[in-house]
Amino acid sequence: MQEQGGPVPVAGRIAIMDMLRGFALLGVFLMNIDFFARPLLAYSTGIAAGEGLDAAAAWLVLVFAQGKFWVLFALLFGMGFALMRERAVAAGRPFMAVYLRRLLLLAGFGLLHIVLLWPGDILLAYALAALGLLLFGALRGAAAGLLGALLYSAIVGLWALSGLAMQLAPESVLVEVQADLAAFAARVEAAAGVYAGGDFAAVTRQRIADYRELVTAALVYQLPMILGVFLVGRWLVDSGRLRDPAAHRRFFVVLAVAGSLLGAAGVAASLSFGTRFDPVDGFVEATFAQAWMAAGSLPLGLAYLAIFILLAGTAAGGRLLGLLAPAGRMALTLYLMQSLVASFVFYGYGLGLAGELGRAGQVGFVLLVFALQVLFAHWWFARFSIGPLEWLWRAGTYGRWPPLRLPAAA
């Protein structure tokens, strides 16, 4: 069956990638939950106001999660592209049409996510950025990694230059910009009221408006950065290091140390500009803080990957981190499930807790939901061979329904 094209059987999967996806799911949820509790439009103001445990939780998530886990997910996506293409070439199967169908379906999941659940979706952006993987399909190994790092770094530099340009802009320009920012701040306040108290129709209209206003503009920066990380992930697969981490332990030790040092420098530079920003007067500092945080996110994402692989290579670490593998095998299902649960808890058509649950409470909520998701994933794969949404995704990609239930012997 596999030689005709289809999902990779469990025995053919790279276990460490499934474990890493499970880990990335937790980190992404820790970051995303903040923007269910308040509008995504408030992103540029930094961490939410809070004291005590709430302030500590917000700071810890900012420093250790923001930007690092989408990078980890994007690395894994680039790895998946490389493996899928490699297997197709080895089996003599067509690749381009299959992969385009896969991306079209991913974009469809993303659009539904935006409209029905949350405007901070990353799936649509991944699908669009992945078209660049096809464009640079001839690149291999270090060339792909180098281009990816340059793409990512160029956008970070452009981000910082935009802050510098505003810092040096004449007063007449700043007055106009601040007037626009004041109007934007008013829209953020209005959006908070809609999310907390609106019915499903009102919240859906707000989600669409928020995506159009914020995310579509951000795609100019976001798509090249995502493509850059995809290419770095492709390099990691082409190098062969993911298939035999034990044989490349020295590489992962160096990557862990170097990535941690470079990433820490970027995060420290970001924190020097502050963690909370006035929506009108603090936009220059906020831009510099975000640019430096992004500068630290790629090296830290690579460091997280390396540290995880090193820990998974130990007996105790392998057993513990292996518990995350079933969650990683159904990452699409669990990612969208997180948004489904959070939208019901925080939005007005559900429990309406937006603005009510502090950052520490949000972290506790995430840990509880994620623990239940891991248990659900273990239960599911004791009975089924593939996650429910992954099943639909694979069916659309390959043009036939893959087996869902495990054989009785299993």
CORNOR-V22084 format. One line per field, one symbol per residue. phi: phi as a letter, one per 40 degrees, with the letter a starting at -180 (. if undefined). psi: psi as a letter, one per 20 degrees, with the letter a starting at -180 (. if undefined). burial: 1 if it has 16 or more other C-alpha atoms within 10 Angstrom, else 0. A space follows every 10 residues. Layout:
BEGIN
phi = ???
psi = ???
burial = ???
END
This chain:
BEGIN
phi = .cccgicccd ccccdccccc ccccdccccd ccddcccacc ccdccgccci bfcccccccc cdcbbdgccc ccccdccccc dccccccccc cgccbdcccc ccccccccdc ccccccbacc dbcccccccc cccccbcccb fccccccccc dccccccccc cccccccccc dccccccccc cccccccccc cdccccbccc ccccccdccc cccbcccccd ccccccddcd ccccdccdcg cccadccbdd dccccccccc cccccccccc ccchbbbccb cbcccccccc cccccccccc cccddccccc cccccccccc ccccddcccb ccdccccdcc cccccccccb cgcdgbcccc cccccccccc cccccccccc ccbbcacccc cccccccbga ccdbccddcc
psi = ghiipaqpqg hiqohhhggh ggghgggghh ghhhjhhrqh ijgijbqqqr rchggggggg gggigphhhh ggghghghgg gggggghggh ikqqgggghh gghghghggg ghggghgpij qigghggghi hhhhhkhiqq chgggggghg gghhhgghgh hhghghhiqq hhghggghgg hghghhhggh hghghhiqag gghghggggg ghggghhihh ggghgggghg hghgghghij hhhmhhikgg ghgggggghg ggghgggghg hhiriqppig ijhghhgggh ghghhihghh ghgggggghg ghiqgghggg hhhighhhil hgghghhghg ghhhhhrhic ikjpihorhg hggggghggh ghgggggggg iihqiqqghh ggghghgijq oqpgqqqhh.
burial = 0000111000 0000111111 1111111111 1111111111 1111111100 0001101110 1111111111 1111111111 1111101100 0000000111 1111111011 1011111111 1111111111 0110000011 1101101110 1111110011 0010010000 0000001100 1001101100 1111111101 0011011101 1001100000 1111111111 1111111100 1110100010 0110111111 0111111111 1010111011 0111111111 1111111111 1111111111 0110000100 1111111111 1111110110 0111111111 0111101111 0110110011 0011001101 1001111011 1011111100 0100000000
END
